[in-house]
């Protein structure tokens, strides 16, 4: 009798452990399975994003190169705070630069809102993000680094290849005196639960502070950010699902109509100026949408 109880206990423990491993494996499989980019771009890619906008319509067209890599996001209307976005690849087909400019191409002379340059580790993860703000593309087609607005982010990842922490230093008064530490916590479903921010500085008159942005609720569909790895990186949000309370989806489970405020959640994002009702078209669409 004791042997049977012991055997049953061992079986129950083994079953529980197997269930735990299975749930963890599902998350690993979902993030690592699709394509080389660890996203769902091999299944479906965004084509256009349109929104009511806070100050008028804000629309974006996503363009891809021959390798199906995201090459640019063209904004309409193009203007202050709403630039075009260009993704520049190195010889290893990694995004080595992201350029936000008010120009038709990444080499056309003109104004630049922000220019990000990335450094990688041996695993091809971006571990250093150097950003120059409010500069220009010169007559030779190259961005002119401007020391007037400069920040450097040192980035850390978890085992799922998600950004979970960064230390951001902002150049001011001749030194990197102002620093921000960000931490990103995910729940058991693989969704971002909160972003915590800690400020420490010597040039800012504000006192040191800590604040936290909590994100909820989530749906049970595929996050729009999962259509592109760089989208997840820029947003620092690798959530499996969307932070929507209601939305309309296509047959692939991707959102086609949702509330822009619920998408933004007050955080930095690749599409900061969508507002109100948002409509998305995908390259995989054409077979109808579902609720």
N, C-alpha and C positions, 0 to 999 in steps of 0.2 A: 504494500500500500504506500509506504514511504517512498519507494522507488518510483511508483507511478506519479506521486505528487511532485517529486523532484524532476522527473522527466517532463511533466506538464509545465512546471515552472521554467525549465530551461527552454522548452519550445516557445512559451509565451515571450520570454526575454529575447530569444532569437528572432521571433516574428516582429517584435517591437523595434528591434535594432535594424532589421531588414527594411521595415517601413520607413524608419528615419533615413536610412541610406538612400532609399528610392526617392523620397521627397527631395533630398539634397541633390540627387543625381538629375532629377527633372530640371532643377534650376540650372545646373551645370550644362545639361544637354541643350536647354533652350538658348542659353547665352553663347555657347561655343559651337553649336551645330551649324547654323546657317553661314555659308560662304566663308571667304577669307577675312572679311571685315567684321565677323562676329556680330552681324546684325541680320535683318531680314531683307536686305536689298536684293538678294537673289530671287526673292519671292515677289516683292512689290516695292516700288519706289514712288515717292511723292512727285507729282507733276506741277500742280499749282496749289497755292493757298490764298484764299480771298477772305477778307473780313470787313466788317462795317467800319472799323477804325475809330479811334477816339477823336481825331481831327479831320475825318474824311476817310474814304476807302483806302485800305492798305492791302496791296496785292503782291504776290511773289511767284515768280516762275523759276522752277528748278531745272537746270541744264546739266547733262551728263556727257562725258567724253566717250570715245570708242570702247573703252574698257568698262563702261557703265559706272564710272566713278563720278561722284558729284563734283562738278567743275565750277558752277556759279549759281547764285540765287539773285535774280534781277528784280529789284523793287520798283513798284509804281504806287504813288508818285515818288520819284527820287528827290530827296531833299534832306534838310537838317535832321539828324537823328534817324533817318531811314535810308541807309546807304545800300549799294549793291555789295554782295559778298562773293569773294573769289577764293577758291581752294587751289593751292599751288602744290604740286607733287614733286618729290625728289626721284632719283633714279631707282629707288626701291619701291616706288609707287606708294610712299607714305605721304600724308599731308604734312608738309614741312612748314607751310605758311598759310595763314588765313588773313585776307585783306578786306577790310571794310572801306570802300571808297565811293566817291560821288562821280566816278568816271565810268565810261562804257566798257572798258577793258582794264585788266590789272596793270597794263603798261602805258595807258594813256595819261599824259601829264595832267595833274589836277589835285584836288583836295582829298585827303585821307582822314577818315574818322579814327580808325585803329588798325594797327598792323601787328600780327602775332607771329613770332618765330619760335619754332619748337626744337628742342634737343631730346634725343632718344637714348634709352638704355639698350642692352644687348637683346632684350625681348621685344624691341621696337615699340615700347611704351613711351609716351611723351612724359618726360620727367621734369622738364623745365620749359616754362612758357614765358617768353619775354615779349612784352607788349609796349609799343610806342603809340601814343595817341596824338591826334590833331597835328598831323604832318602832311607831307605832299609827295606825289610822284614827280620826279624831276624830268627834264627834257630828254634824258637818256632812257626813260622808261623804268628807272629803278626808284624804290621808295627811299626817301631821305630820313635816316634815323634822327629823331628829335629827342633831346634830353629833357625837354620842358615837361613832358608827361611820360613817365616811364614806370613800369611795374614788372616785377619778376615773381613768378609763381613756381614753387618747388612742390611736386605732386607725388602722392603715394597711392598705391593700389592695393586691393585685396586679392584673394585667390580667384575671384571671378572676373578679374580684369576691369574692375570698376574703380573710379576715383573715390577714395574714402577720406582723404585729407589733403590739404594744401596749405602752404605758408606763403602768403603774398606780401611782398615788400614794395612799398611805393616810394619813389624818389621824390624828395622834397628838401629844399634849402641845402642842397649840396650833399645829401646823404640819404640812405634808405632808413629813415628814422621811424616811419609809420609802418606797422606790420599788422596783418590780419591772419588769424588761424581759422580755417574752415574744417569742419568735420561733417561727414555724411553718413547717416545711419540707415540701414535697410531692415525691413521687417522679414518675417519668415516666408512671405510670398514673393520676395524679390523686389519689393517696391520701396522707394525712398520714403522713410518715415519722417525724418526731419533733417534740416541743415542747421548746424550750430556755428556761430561766428563769435570769435573773441578778438577784441581790438586792444593793441598796445601801441602807444606812440609817445613821442616827446615833443613834436612840433604842433600837434593839434591841441587846442585848449580844452577839448572835451575830456572828461575823465574816462579811464579805461572801462570797457563795458563788455558784457556777454549778452547775446540774444540768440533766440532759436526760432526758426520757421518750421512749423509742423504742417505736414501735407496729408490731406484726406478729403473726401473718401476716394477710393479707387474703384474702377469698374473691373470686369473680368475679361476684357478684350486686350489685344496687342497694342502696346503704346506706340503712338505715332513716331516717337523718338527712336524706336527700334528699327526704323527704316534706314537709318544711317548711323554708323559708329561715331562720326565726328559730331553729329547732332547731340548724341548722348554725352560726349566729352565736353563740348562747349557749354551745355546746360548743367553739367555735373549731375546728370540724372539718368540712371540706367534702369529705371523701373520697367518691370515686365508689363504692367497695366497702365491705364490712363487715370489721371486724377479728375475724373468727371463723375458727376452724380447722374447725368443723363446725356445721351448722345445717339447719333445714328451711325451705323457701321456698314462697310461693304461686305461682300461674301468672304473676304479674307480676315474679317474681324478687326479691320482698321477703321478708325473714326473718319467719317466724311462730313459730319456736321456737329458742332459742339460750341460751348461757351468759352470764349477766349480768356475770360478772367480765371476760370477754373484751370485752364492750361498754364497760364502764367504763374499763378500762386505767389506773386510778388518776388519771384526769383529771376536771376539772369538767364536769358534764353537766346537761342539763335534767331527767333522771330519776336522781338520785343514789342512790336507795334501793332500786333493783332489785337482786336478789341471787339467786344460784342459777339455777334454770331459769326462763326468761322466755317467756311466751306472748303473742303480739300478734294482734289482730283488726283487719282493715282494712275500710273501707267498700266496697272493690272485691272483697272475698272472696265466695265462694259457688260458685266453679267448681272447688273442690278445691285441694289443695296438692301440691307436688312436692318431691322430695329434691334 
